[in-house]
Amino acid sequence: MAMTITLLQLMQMVAGVGINVYVLIAKQRGMPCATETNHVYYALLMYGSYFLLFAKFFHGAYLGQRACRKLE
């Protein structure tokens, strides 16, 4: 169950990065958007850092050597 929740959190961060990259590309192409460019950069920084943190946690908790020892 906890593994599923962590995977969902990772997917949420990937979606957040993807949406903000889309917004950034749309703004660069001149499409109207109510979001400030600075806010998009801050959101990318936030979602990217959260993704790295959740990925590190997931690896350490479920894929690392310690997790393999616990299963045996």
WOCOR-V470186 format. One record per pair of residues at least 24 apart in sequence whose C-alpha atoms are under 10 Angstrom apart, sorted by the first residue. I is the first residue (numbers start at 1). GAP is how many residues later the second one is. Records with the same first field share a line. If there is no record, write none. Layout:
BEGIN
I = GAP ; GAP
END
This chain:
BEGIN
2 = 56 ; 59 ; 60
3 = 55 ; 58 ; 59
6 = 48 ; 49 ; 51 ; 52 ; 55 ; 56
7 = 47 ; 48 ; 51
9 = 41 ; 42 ; 45 ; 46
10 = 37 ; 40 ; 41 ; 42 ; 43 ; 44 ; 45 ; 48
11 = 40
12 = 35 ; 38 ; 39
13 = 31 ; 33 ; 34 ; 35 ; 36 ; 37 ; 38 ; 39 ; 41
14 = 33 ; 34 ; 36 ; 37
15 = 32
16 = 27 ; 28 ; 30 ; 31 ; 32 ; 35
17 = 26 ; 27 ; 28 ; 29 ; 30 ; 31 ; 34
18 = 26 ; 29
19 = 24 ; 25
20 = 24 ; 27
END
